[in-house]
């Protein structure tokens, strides 16, 4: 209770003293609550459950632990319908419509086409089926290792894929653990005669090219001629982790739930009716005889069961026959929905993609929810980067090899970069060496609206000479919207090289004519100026 002095002071201050005291008390209480909450959080960090989780993570994310996760993820991709469906959905959205690789110069395009059309390359990496399988492998393995086989004479480059389970170790730059230098591979090689040899090999990273290649440890069998590209997703350090790792436990839990539910339903299916009779064993025997049947016996039918819709008649208060019901506190398939949602959460796709169309009314053929669309675009951007890097490597060897198709066309620049050599291509001024990797739209588009938009952009609503897009660019864009398989072939057919040269010559002639007119006008102005000066007028 406040003293008289405190009451007087409170009245003189208009009650501010009491409010100030309450504020101080609240601050003290909040500070106490905050300290208590922090103490609880700190205690939780040192709890037995958290320690077990940390210890499990330390063991799981070792190389052996990642191998076990990969094996389980591969098995679930084949056997578990939830994981299999999630993997398949992403593969279809990323690769079902293919991709387009286009170079800015015809000579570069020839090298690109030769690389993409190579039968071995199509079978391992660049073919449609190969790309789809690599997408699935990347989801379930988290790692992809692509090995290059360049021909030092012809410049031809072939690619192959190494099973990630064969890679034992990634050796990084001692000064930068994020920069891989070597990949250690252990595998068994089976000869045609049946002999099996244990092999251990080292491959350099495709970006690592030391100036002194003799500085590797003794005993390392480094194959410098076949570097390796590592693609990793869901990274933990240098290694990728299977993308569905977070959903594996929940997919197994959902599987167990449905198995248990099916077991209960199978057991209940044996009993359709529940009957209570009086009279002890005699009453039970009479009811059994009344309802008995020999339909399930191997022999012929001698006692058929009652027909569907028959009526059972019993004495009052003697026989009670009721359907065997499973209502009330029993298991229901919908009870497992939360397990299902946790299982598919790691895939990033909504329920509608897994068969339950009643959840939403989204027309996924024409639109996607924004997170799903961004997820697929992000994955396509990753693959675009991968294929651009692979093709740039092929172009480098096409210009570097003595008999390469780009030898003497592009200049290979080798520059020292610390203790390494860095290679790059320098193209002539009149040559575009850029390579573009494009994907079709993820969802269906309104073709009419797209064509109208292109027409509006080209003519600016009725002005053919607007000068925004030339006819060739407009035709290429329109062909892509209309879904032509080979747009480049169509453009070559509609715009032959002679027509292009004629157009260029016409443009050059027009520029020369305009330059001549300008020169004549300037000469005339000079003459007029001289005449004006001769008459004593100022200019």
Secondary structure, DSSP 4 states (H G I P E B T S, - for coil): ---HHHHHHHHHTTTHHHHHHHHHHHHHHHHHHHHHHHHHHHHHHTSHHHHHHHHHHHHHTSHHHHHHHHHHHHHHHHH-HHHHHHHHHHHHHHHTT-EEEEESSHHHHHHHHHHHH-HHHIIIIISHHHHHHHHHHHHHHSEEEEEEEE-TTT--EEEEEE-GGGEEEEEEETTEEEEEEEEEEEEEEEPTTS-EEEEEEEEEBTT--BS-TT-SPTT--B-TTS-EEEEESSEETTEE--TTHHHHHHHHHHHHHHHHHHHHHHHHTT--EEEEESSHHHHHHHHHHHH---TTSSS--SSPPPPTT------TTTEEEEE----SS---GGGGHHHHHHHHHTTT--GGGGT-GGG----TTT---HHHHHHHHHHHHHHHHHHHHHHHHHHHHHHHSTT-TTBTTBEEEEEEETTEEEEEEE--TT----EEEEE--SS---HHHHHHHHHHHHHTTT-TT--SS-HHHHHHHHHHHHT-S-HHHHHHHHS-HHHHHHHHHHHHHHHHHHHHHHHHHHHHHHHHHHHHHHTT---
